[in-house]
Amino acid sequence: MTMQHYYAVAEPDDAGGFWISFPGRDGIASAAISAAQIVPQARDALESVAMDEDDGELPLSIEDGAMPPVDLTGYDNPLVVVIPFEVTAHAAA
C-alpha cells in the first residue's frame, strides 16, 4: 500500500493539549498532549479504524480527492493538519 494523506482538525483544549478529528468522518477522534503529538496521535486513530473489521472505513484521502476543510465554523481556534498514513499489513488483513 502507498502512503496516503488525510486532513485532520486539531482544536486546542483548556489543558494545553489538542482534540483531533477528521472532517467528514464522525467517530474518528483522538487527543494529543502537545502540538508535537498531533500527527502520531492522529495516525493511531487512523490505524484503529483501519484495523476495525466492522467499520474500517478511513476518511477520503487527499490522493482520492479530499479537499481541505473550508467551513471551520463549528471548531474553536482550529489547526488544519495533513496526516501522512500508510496502512500496515496487520491492519489491512
Biopython code that builds the backbone (N, CA, C, O; Angstrom):
import numpy as np
from Bio.PDB.StructureBuilder import StructureBuilder

atoms = [
    (1, "MET", "N", (0.845, -1.178, 0.000)),
    (1, "MET", "CA", (0.000, 0.000, 0.000)),
    (1, "MET", "C", (0.886, 1.236, 0.000)),
    (1, "MET", "O", (1.979, 1.224, 0.567)),
    (2, "THR", "N", (0.418, 2.291, -0.631)),
    (2, "THR", "CA", (1.199, 3.519, -0.692)),
    (2, "THR", "C", (0.783, 4.485, 0.404)),
    (2, "THR", "O", (-0.280, 4.348, 1.008)),
    (3, "MET", "N", (1.636, 5.454, 0.644)),
    (3, "MET", "CA", (1.346, 6.483, 1.630)),
    (3, "MET", "C", (0.167, 7.322, 1.155)),
    (3, "MET", "O", (0.120, 7.754, 0.003)),
    (4, "GLN", "N", (-0.770, 7.543, 2.047)),
    (4, "GLN", "CA", (-1.916, 8.414, 1.789)),
    (4, "GLN", "C", (-1.834, 9.586, 2.762)),
    (4, "GLN", "O", (-1.129, 9.518, 3.769)),
    (5, "HIS", "N", (-2.548, 10.646, 2.457)),
    (5, "HIS", "CA", (-2.538, 11.837, 3.312)),
    (5, "HIS", "C", (-3.979, 12.241, 3.611)),
    (5, "HIS", "O", (-4.832, 12.234, 2.723)),
    (6, "TYR", "N", (-4.240, 12.590, 4.865)),
    (6, "TYR", "CA", (-5.590, 12.884, 5.332)),
    (6, "TYR", "C", (-5.608, 14.228, 6.040)),
    (6, "TYR", "O", (-4.649, 14.598, 6.718)),
    (7, "TYR", "N", (-6.713, 14.960, 5.877)),
    (7, "TYR", "CA", (-6.885, 16.211, 6.610)),
    (7, "TYR", "C", (-7.461, 15.910, 7.984)),
    (7, "TYR", "O", (-8.421, 15.150, 8.117)),
    (8, "ALA", "N", (-6.872, 16.507, 8.990)),
    (8, "ALA", "CA", (-7.392, 16.433, 10.355)),
    (8, "ALA", "C", (-7.516, 17.861, 10.869)),
    (8, "ALA", "O", (-6.840, 18.771, 10.391)),
    (9, "VAL", "N", (-8.387, 18.036, 11.843)),
    (9, "VAL", "CA", (-8.526, 19.327, 12.502)),
    (9, "VAL", "C", (-8.162, 19.132, 13.967)),
    (9, "VAL", "O", (-8.699, 18.254, 14.643)),
    (10, "ALA", "N", (-7.245, 19.959, 14.444)),
    (10, "ALA", "CA", (-6.827, 19.911, 15.846)),
    (10, "ALA", "C", (-7.314, 21.187, 16.525)),
    (10, "ALA", "O", (-7.059, 22.295, 16.052)),
    (11, "GLU", "N", (-8.015, 21.013, 17.633)),
    (11, "GLU", "CA", (-8.520, 22.146, 18.406)),
    (11, "GLU", "C", (-7.835, 22.160, 19.765)),
    (11, "GLU", "O", (-7.789, 21.133, 20.442)),
    (12, "PRO", "N", (-7.306, 23.302, 20.171)),
    (12, "PRO", "CA", (-6.680, 23.379, 21.494)),
    (12, "PRO", "C", (-7.701, 23.110, 22.602)),
    (12, "PRO", "O", (-8.856, 23.523, 22.508)),
    (13, "ASP", "N", (-7.264, 22.421, 23.641)),
    (13, "ASP", "CA", (-8.129, 22.226, 24.804)),
    (13, "ASP", "C", (-7.639, 23.117, 25.949)),
    (13, "ASP", "O", (-6.608, 23.779, 25.830)),
    (14, "ASP", "N", (-8.368, 23.129, 27.030)),
    (14, "ASP", "CA", (-8.042, 24.010, 28.157)),
    (14, "ASP", "C", (-6.774, 23.609, 28.902)),
    (14, "ASP", "O", (-6.217, 24.415, 29.646)),
    (15, "ALA", "N", (-6.312, 22.379, 28.713)),
    (15, "ALA", "CA", (-5.135, 21.881, 29.433)),
    (15, "ALA", "C", (-3.841, 22.043, 28.628)),
    (15, "ALA", "O", (-2.780, 21.614, 29.081)),
    (16, "GLY", "N", (-3.916, 22.654, 27.444)),
    (16, "GLY", "CA", (-2.720, 22.831, 26.629)),
    (16, "GLY", "C", (-2.524, 21.752, 25.582)),
    (16, "GLY", "O", (-1.536, 21.775, 24.848)),
    (17, "GLY", "N", (-3.438, 20.817, 25.504)),
    (17, "GLY", "CA", (-3.374, 19.763, 24.500)),
    (17, "GLY", "C", (-4.286, 20.076, 23.330)),
    (17, "GLY", "O", (-4.655, 21.229, 23.105)),
    (18, "PHE", "N", (-4.647, 19.040, 22.586)),
    (18, "PHE", "CA", (-5.472, 19.212, 21.398)),
    (18, "PHE", "C", (-6.454, 18.057, 21.252)),
    (18, "PHE", "O", (-6.135, 16.911, 21.567)),
    (19, "TRP", "N", (-7.658, 18.378, 20.767)),
    (19, "TRP", "CA", (-8.624, 17.385, 20.326)),
    (19, "TRP", "C", (-8.459, 17.261, 18.828)),
    (19, "TRP", "O", (-8.363, 18.274, 18.136)),
    (20, "ILE", "N", (-8.425, 16.050, 18.311)),
    (20, "ILE", "CA", (-8.186, 15.811, 16.895)),
    (20, "ILE", "C", (-9.411, 15.117, 16.294)),
    (20, "ILE", "O", (-9.926, 14.147, 16.852)),
    (21, "SER", "N", (-9.863, 15.626, 15.158)),
    (21, "SER", "CA", (-10.977, 14.984, 14.457)),
    (21, "SER", "C", (-10.698, 15.010, 12.960)),
    (21, "SER", "O", (-9.804, 15.711, 12.486)),
    (22, "PHE", "N", (-11.483, 14.228, 12.233)),
    (22, "PHE", "CA", (-11.323, 14.121, 10.791)),
    (22, "PHE", "C", (-12.611, 14.592, 10.137)),
    (22, "PHE", "O", (-13.641, 13.929, 10.260)),
    (23, "PRO", "N", (-12.573, 15.732, 9.438)),
    (23, "PRO", "CA", (-13.788, 16.261, 8.813)),
    (23, "PRO", "C", (-14.424, 15.245, 7.869)),
    (23, "PRO", "O", (-13.740, 14.574, 7.096)),
    (24, "GLY", "N", (-15.743, 15.152, 7.952)),
    (24, "GLY", "CA", (-16.464, 14.235, 7.080)),
    (24, "GLY", "C", (-16.466, 12.805, 7.549)),
    (24, "GLY", "O", (-17.039, 11.943, 6.883)),
    (25, "ARG", "N", (-15.847, 12.525, 8.669)),
    (25, "ARG", "CA", (-15.806, 11.140, 9.164)),
    (25, "ARG", "C", (-15.991, 11.139, 10.675)),
    (25, "ARG", "O", (-15.030, 11.043, 11.438)),
    (26, "ASP", "N", (-17.246, 11.247, 11.086)),
    (26, "ASP", "CA", (-17.558, 11.207, 12.513)),
    (26, "ASP", "C", (-17.090, 9.891, 13.116)),
    (26, "ASP", "O", (-17.083, 8.858, 12.446)),
    (27, "GLY", "N", (-16.707, 9.935, 14.357)),
    (27, "GLY", "CA", (-16.308, 8.725, 15.053)),
    (27, "GLY", "C", (-14.815, 8.461, 15.044)),
    (27, "GLY", "O", (-14.349, 7.569, 15.753)),
    (28, "ILE", "N", (-14.057, 9.207, 14.266)),
    (28, "ILE", "CA", (-12.598, 9.077, 14.312)),
    (28, "ILE", "C", (-12.078, 10.310, 15.024)),
    (28, "ILE", "O", (-12.165, 11.426, 14.511)),
    (29, "ALA", "N", (-11.541, 10.096, 16.204)),
    (29, "ALA", "CA", (-11.055, 11.212, 17.005)),
    (29, "ALA", "C", (-9.920, 10.741, 17.900)),
    (29, "ALA", "O", (-9.743, 9.547, 18.141)),
    (30, "SER", "N", (-9.162, 11.709, 18.381)),
    (30, "SER", "CA", (-8.077, 11.402, 19.300)),
    (30, "SER", "C", (-7.752, 12.667, 20.077)),
    (30, "SER", "O", (-8.375, 13.711, 19.885)),
    (31, "ALA", "N", (-6.787, 12.557, 20.939)),
    (31, "ALA", "CA", (-6.317, 13.703, 21.718)),
    (31, "ALA", "C", (-4.797, 13.660, 21.758)),
    (31, "ALA", "O", (-4.187, 12.591, 21.717)),
    (32, "ALA", "N", (-4.203, 14.839, 21.838)),
    (32, "ALA", "CA", (-2.745, 14.953, 21.921)),
    (32, "ALA", "C", (-2.415, 15.880, 23.089)),
    (32, "ALA", "O", (-3.118, 16.861, 23.335)),
    (33, "ILE", "N", (-1.334, 15.557, 23.805)),
    (33, "ILE", "CA", (-0.963, 16.389, 24.944)),
    (33, "ILE", "C", (-0.142, 17.605, 24.534)),
    (33, "ILE", "O", (0.054, 18.525, 25.329)),
    (34, "SER", "N", (0.341, 17.609, 23.279)),
    (34, "SER", "CA", (1.117, 18.744, 22.765)),
    (34, "SER", "C", (0.974, 18.793, 21.252)),
    (34, "SER", "O", (0.500, 17.840, 20.634)),
    (35, "ALA", "N", (1.385, 19.903, 20.663)),
    (35, "ALA", "CA", (1.335, 20.024, 19.204)),
    (35, "ALA", "C", (2.197, 18.964, 18.531)),
    (35, "ALA", "O", (1.851, 18.473, 17.457)),
    (36, "ALA", "N", (3.308, 18.609, 19.150)),
    (36, "ALA", "CA", (4.203, 17.596, 18.582)),
    (36, "ALA", "C", (3.550, 16.217, 18.517)),
    (36, "ALA", "O", (3.986, 15.364, 17.744)),
    (37, "GLN", "N", (2.527, 15.995, 19.306)),
    (37, "GLN", "CA", (1.858, 14.690, 19.339)),
    (37, "GLN", "C", (0.643, 14.598, 18.427)),
    (37, "GLN", "O", (0.020, 13.539, 18.347)),
    (38, "ILE", "N", (0.288, 15.687, 17.733)),
    (38, "ILE", "CA", (-0.902, 15.663, 16.884)),
    (38, "ILE", "C", (-0.786, 14.598, 15.795)),
    (38, "ILE", "O", (-1.687, 13.772, 15.653)),
    (39, "VAL", "N", (0.288, 14.599, 15.034)),
    (39, "VAL", "CA", (0.434, 13.641, 13.928)),
    (39, "VAL", "C", (0.487, 12.201, 14.441)),
    (39, "VAL", "O", (-0.255, 11.361, 13.931)),
    (40, "PRO", "N", (1.333, 11.877, 15.430)),
    (40, "PRO", "CA", (1.342, 10.478, 15.905)),
    (40, "PRO", "C", (-0.010, 10.020, 16.460)),
    (40, "PRO", "O", (-0.421, 8.883, 16.224)),
    (41, "GLN", "N", (-0.698, 10.887, 17.188)),
    (41, "GLN", "CA", (-1.998, 10.502, 17.744)),
    (41, "GLN", "C", (-3.043, 10.341, 16.640)),
    (41, "GLN", "O", (-3.878, 9.439, 16.704)),
    (42, "ALA", "N", (-2.999, 11.206, 15.633)),
    (42, "ALA", "CA", (-3.930, 11.080, 14.512)),
    (42, "ALA", "C", (-3.659, 9.786, 13.744)),
    (42, "ALA", "O", (-4.595, 9.109, 13.318)),
    (43, "ARG", "N", (-2.393, 9.448, 13.568)),
    (43, "ARG", "CA", (-2.047, 8.177, 12.904)),
    (43, "ARG", "C", (-2.585, 6.988, 13.690)),
    (43, "ARG", "O", (-3.105, 6.037, 13.107)),
    (44, "ASP", "N", (-2.459, 7.042, 15.025)),
    (44, "ASP", "CA", (-3.002, 5.958, 15.857)),
    (44, "ASP", "C", (-4.508, 5.818, 15.661)),
    (44, "ASP", "O", (-5.030, 4.705, 15.591)),
    (45, "ALA", "N", (-5.201, 6.947, 15.573)),
    (45, "ALA", "CA", (-6.652, 6.902, 15.359)),
    (45, "ALA", "C", (-6.974, 6.270, 14.010)),
    (45, "ALA", "O", (-7.883, 5.446, 13.913)),
    (46, "LEU", "N", (-6.239, 6.649, 12.974)),
    (46, "LEU", "CA", (-6.454, 6.055, 11.648)),
    (46, "LEU", "C", (-6.141, 4.560, 11.654)),
    (46, "LEU", "O", (-6.851, 3.769, 11.035)),
    (47, "GLU", "N", (-5.084, 4.183, 12.352)),
    (47, "GLU", "CA", (-4.709, 2.758, 12.452)),
    (47, "GLU", "C", (-5.818, 1.954, 13.127)),
    (47, "GLU", "O", (-6.129, 0.841, 12.702)),
    (48, "SER", "N", (-6.408, 2.515, 14.173)),
    (48, "SER", "CA", (-7.505, 1.827, 14.866)),
    (48, "SER", "C", (-8.689, 1.607, 13.939)),
    (48, "SER", "O", (-9.305, 0.541, 13.953)),
    (49, "VAL", "N", (-9.005, 2.608, 13.136)),
    (49, "VAL", "CA", (-10.117, 2.473, 12.189)),
    (49, "VAL", "C", (-9.778, 1.433, 11.131)),
    (49, "VAL", "O", (-10.619, 0.600, 10.795)),
    (50, "ALA", "N", (-8.570, 1.469, 10.607)),
    (50, "ALA", "CA", (-8.163, 0.523, 9.569)),
    (50, "ALA", "C", (-8.213, -0.918, 10.067)),
    (50, "ALA", "O", (-8.449, -1.836, 9.281)),
    (51, "MET", "N", (-7.994, -1.125, 11.360)),
    (51, "MET", "CA", (-7.998, -2.474, 11.930)),
    (51, "MET", "C", (-9.399, -2.956, 12.297)),
    (51, "MET", "O", (-9.589, -4.143, 12.566)),
    (52, "ASP", "N", (-10.380, -2.060, 12.312)),
    (52, "ASP", "CA", (-11.748, -2.397, 12.700)),
    (52, "ASP", "C", (-12.425, -3.170, 11.574)),
    (52, "ASP", "O", (-12.701, -2.609, 10.514)),
    (53, "GLU", "N", (-12.690, -4.443, 11.798)),
    (53, "GLU", "CA", (-13.282, -5.289, 10.770)),
    (53, "GLU", "C", (-14.717, -4.889, 10.454)),
    (53, "GLU", "O", (-15.185, -5.111, 9.337)),
    (54, "ASP", "N", (-15.428, -4.297, 11.424)),
    (54, "ASP", "CA", (-16.826, -3.939, 11.217)),
    (54, "ASP", "C", (-16.981, -2.596, 10.508)),
    (54, "ASP", "O", (-17.895, -2.428, 9.701)),
    (55, "ASP", "N", (-16.108, -1.649, 10.797)),
    (55, "ASP", "CA", (-16.237, -0.306, 10.213)),
    (55, "ASP", "C", (-14.855, 0.263, 9.940)),
    (55, "ASP", "O", (-14.491, 1.302, 10.492)),
    (56, "GLY", "N", (-14.088, -0.402, 9.101)),
    (56, "GLY", "CA", (-12.727, 0.009, 8.808)),
    (56, "GLY", "C", (-12.618, 1.036, 7.700)),
    (56, "GLY", "O", (-11.652, 1.025, 6.937)),
    (57, "GLU", "N", (-13.594, 1.922, 7.603)),
    (57, "GLU", "CA", (-13.611, 2.910, 6.531)),
    (57, "GLU", "C", (-12.860, 4.175, 6.953)),
    (57, "GLU", "O", (-13.275, 4.898, 7.859)),
    (58, "LEU", "N", (-11.756, 4.413, 6.272)),
    (58, "LEU", "CA", (-10.960, 5.611, 6.534)),
    (58, "LEU", "C", (-11.616, 6.811, 5.867)),
    (58, "LEU", "O", (-12.431, 6.646, 4.959)),
    (59, "PRO", "N", (-11.269, 8.019, 6.307)),
    (59, "PRO", "CA", (-11.773, 9.199, 5.597)),
    (59, "PRO", "C", (-11.216, 9.215, 4.176)),
    (59, "PRO", "O", (-10.304, 8.454, 3.853)),
    (60, "LEU", "N", (-11.754, 10.066, 3.349)),
    (60, "LEU", "CA", (-11.247, 10.235, 1.996)),
    (60, "LEU", "C", (-9.857, 10.860, 2.083)),
    (60, "LEU", "O", (-9.659, 11.844, 2.796)),
    (61, "SER", "N", (-8.898, 10.291, 1.362)),
    (61, "SER", "CA", (-7.536, 10.829, 1.383)),
    (61, "SER", "C", (-7.396, 11.954, 0.355)),
    (61, "SER", "O", (-8.231, 12.104, -0.538)),
    (62, "ILE", "N", (-6.347, 12.726, 0.494)),
    (62, "ILE", "CA", (-6.050, 13.786, -0.467)),
    (62, "ILE", "C", (-5.846, 13.173, -1.849)),
    (62, "ILE", "O", (-6.298, 13.724, -2.852)),
    (63, "GLU", "N", (-5.165, 12.036, -1.895)),
    (63, "GLU", "CA", (-4.908, 11.358, -3.166)),
    (63, "GLU", "C", (-6.197, 10.908, -3.847)),
    (63, "GLU", "O", (-6.254, 10.787, -5.071)),
    (64, "ASP", "N", (-7.231, 10.663, -3.043)),
    (64, "ASP", "CA", (-8.514, 10.223, -3.588)),
    (64, "ASP", "C", (-9.495, 11.382, -3.776)),
    (64, "ASP", "O", (-10.667, 11.161, -4.083)),
    (65, "GLY", "N", (-9.022, 12.607, -3.595)),
    (65, "GLY", "CA", (-9.857, 13.772, -3.889)),
    (65, "GLY", "C", (-10.324, 14.597, -2.713)),
    (65, "GLY", "O", (-11.085, 15.545, -2.910)),
    (66, "ALA", "N", (-9.909, 14.285, -1.502)),
    (66, "ALA", "CA", (-10.325, 15.100, -0.353)),
    (66, "ALA", "C", (-9.815, 16.524, -0.522)),
    (66, "ALA", "O", (-8.675, 16.754, -0.924)),
    (67, "MET", "N", (-10.679, 17.458, -0.208)),
    (67, "MET", "CA", (-10.325, 18.873, -0.268)),
    (67, "MET", "C", (-10.134, 19.393, 1.161)),
    (67, "MET", "O", (-10.733, 18.861, 2.096)),
    (68, "PRO", "N", (-9.311, 20.419, 1.334)),
    (68, "PRO", "CA", (-9.128, 20.962, 2.686)),
    (68, "PRO", "C", (-10.458, 21.475, 3.231)),
    (68, "PRO", "O", (-11.258, 22.038, 2.484)),
    (69, "PRO", "N", (-10.694, 21.288, 4.506)),
    (69, "PRO", "CA", (-11.936, 21.800, 5.075)),
    (69, "PRO", "C", (-11.935, 23.328, 5.004)),
    (69, "PRO", "O", (-10.968, 23.975, 5.405)),
    (70, "VAL", "N", (-13.019, 23.892, 4.495)),
    (70, "VAL", "CA", (-13.093, 25.347, 4.366)),
    (70, "VAL", "C", (-14.077, 25.961, 5.362)),
    (70, "VAL", "O", (-13.921, 27.117, 5.755)),
    (71, "ASP", "N", (-15.073, 25.206, 5.765)),
    (71, "ASP", "CA", (-16.024, 25.725, 6.752)),
    (71, "ASP", "C", (-15.627, 25.199, 8.127)),
    (71, "ASP", "O", (-15.967, 24.077, 8.504)),
    (72, "LEU", "N", (-14.913, 26.021, 8.852)),
    (72, "LEU", "CA", (-14.437, 25.639, 10.188)),
    (72, "LEU", "C", (-15.256, 26.317, 11.279)),
    (72, "LEU", "O", (-14.776, 26.503, 12.398)),
    (73, "THR", "N", (-16.489, 26.683, 10.953)),
    (73, "THR", "CA", (-17.350, 27.404, 11.873)),
    (73, "THR", "C", (-17.572, 26.666, 13.185)),
    (73, "THR", "O", (-17.604, 27.296, 14.242)),
    (74, "GLY", "N", (-17.724, 25.365, 13.145)),
    (74, "GLY", "CA", (-18.025, 24.603, 14.354)),
    (74, "GLY", "C", (-16.818, 24.295, 15.222)),
    (74, "GLY", "O", (-16.947, 23.607, 16.234)),
    (75, "TYR", "N", (-15.652, 24.790, 14.846)),
    (75, "TYR", "CA", (-14.427, 24.493, 15.580)),
    (75, "TYR", "C", (-13.974, 25.707, 16.385)),
    (75, "TYR", "O", (-14.298, 26.845, 16.047)),
    (76, "ASP", "N", (-13.221, 25.449, 17.451)),
    (76, "ASP", "CA", (-12.689, 26.506, 18.297)),
    (76, "ASP", "C", (-11.188, 26.649, 18.052)),
    (76, "ASP", "O", (-10.407, 25.799, 18.477)),
    (77, "ASN", "N", (-10.783, 27.722, 17.367)),
    (77, "ASN", "CA", (-9.373, 28.006, 17.096)),
    (77, "ASN", "C", (-8.668, 26.810, 16.434)),
    (77, "ASN", "O", (-7.656, 26.330, 16.944)),
    (78, "PRO", "N", (-9.202, 26.331, 15.300)),
    (78, "PRO", "CA", (-8.704, 25.086, 14.703)),
    (78, "PRO", "C", (-7.378, 25.230, 13.955)),
    (78, "PRO", "O", (-7.034, 26.293, 13.439)),
    (79, "LEU", "N", (-6.661, 24.125, 13.922)),
    (79, "LEU", "CA", (-5.492, 23.952, 13.063)),
    (79, "LEU", "C", (-5.830, 22.833, 12.089)),
    (79, "LEU", "O", (-6.257, 21.759, 12.511)),
    (80, "VAL", "N", (-5.648, 23.067, 10.791)),
    (80, "VAL", "CA", (-5.838, 22.008, 9.806)),
    (80, "VAL", "C", (-4.462, 21.383, 9.584)),
    (80, "VAL", "O", (-3.497, 22.076, 9.261)),
    (81, "VAL", "N", (-4.388, 20.071, 9.760)),
    (81, "VAL", "CA", (-3.120, 19.356, 9.706)),
    (81, "VAL", "C", (-3.236, 18.233, 8.675)),
    (81, "VAL", "O", (-4.249, 17.534, 8.629)),
    (82, "VAL", "N", (-2.206, 18.059, 7.851)),
    (82, "VAL", "CA", (-2.162, 16.937, 6.909)),
    (82, "VAL", "C", (-1.446, 15.782, 7.605)),
    (82, "VAL", "O", (-0.323, 15.921, 8.091)),
    (83, "ILE", "N", (-2.128, 14.640, 7.637)),
    (83, "ILE", "CA", (-1.613, 13.462, 8.324)),
    (83, "ILE", "C", (-1.188, 12.419, 7.295)),
    (83, "ILE", "O", (-2.034, 11.869, 6.590)),
    (84, "PRO", "N", (0.137, 12.136, 7.197)),
    (84, "PRO", "CA", (0.574, 11.040, 6.322)),
    (84, "PRO", "C", (0.305, 9.709, 7.015)),
    (84, "PRO", "O", (0.563, 9.553, 8.209)),
    (85, "PHE", "N", (-0.221, 8.746, 6.247)),
    (85, "PHE", "CA", (-0.586, 7.474, 6.867)),
    (85, "PHE", "C", (-0.515, 6.360, 5.830)),
    (85, "PHE", "O", (-1.008, 6.501, 4.711)),
    (86, "GLU", "N", (0.092, 5.275, 6.212)),
    (86, "GLU", "CA", (0.154, 4.073, 5.392)),
    (86, "GLU", "C", (-0.399, 2.920, 6.202)),
    (86, "GLU", "O", (0.079, 2.645, 7.303)),
    (87, "VAL", "N", (-1.401, 2.246, 5.668)),
    (87, "VAL", "CA", (-1.996, 1.105, 6.364)),
    (87, "VAL", "C", (-0.963, -0.003, 6.451)),
    (87, "VAL", "O", (-0.373, -0.382, 5.440)),
    (88, "THR", "N", (-0.742, -0.522, 7.640)),
    (88, "THR", "CA", (0.220, -1.609, 7.820)),
    (88, "THR", "C", (-0.408, -2.922, 7.327)),
    (88, "THR", "O", (-1.626, -3.027, 7.181)),
    (89, "ALA", "N", (0.428, -3.892, 7.081)),
    (89, "ALA", "CA", (-0.053, -5.192, 6.633)),
    (89, "ALA", "C", (-0.980, -5.808, 7.668)),
    (89, "ALA", "O", (-1.954, -6.472, 7.311)),
    (90, "HIS", "N", (-0.688, -5.595, 8.951)),
    (90, "HIS", "CA", (-1.527, -6.130, 10.026)),
    (90, "HIS", "C", (-2.918, -5.528, 9.973)),
    (90, "HIS", "O", (-3.909, -6.244, 10.118)),
    (91, "ALA", "N", (-3.008, -4.202, 9.764)),
    (91, "ALA", "CA", (-4.297, -3.523, 9.718)),
    (91, "ALA", "C", (-5.074, -3.883, 8.470)),
    (91, "ALA", "O", (-6.301, -3.972, 8.513)),
    (92, "ALA", "N", (-4.389, -4.089, 7.363)),
    (92, "ALA", "CA", (-5.062, -4.387, 6.105)),
    (92, "ALA", "C", (-5.617, -5.814, 6.083)),
    (92, "ALA", "O", (-6.527, -6.110, 5.309)),
    (93, "ALA", "N", (-5.081, -6.693, 6.919)),
    (93, "ALA", "CA", (-5.521, -8.087, 6.916)),
    (93, "ALA", "C", (-6.869, -8.277, 7.569)),
    (93, "ALA", "O", (-7.368, -9.400, 7.640)),
]
sb = StructureBuilder()
sb.init_structure("model")
sb.init_model(0)
sb.init_chain("A")
sb.init_seg("    ")
for serial, (resi, resn, name, xyz) in enumerate(atoms, 1):
    if name == "N":
        sb.init_residue(resn, " ", resi, " ")
    sb.init_atom(name, np.array(xyz, "f"), 0.0, 1.0, " ", f" {name:<3s}", serial, name[0])
structure = sb.get_structure()
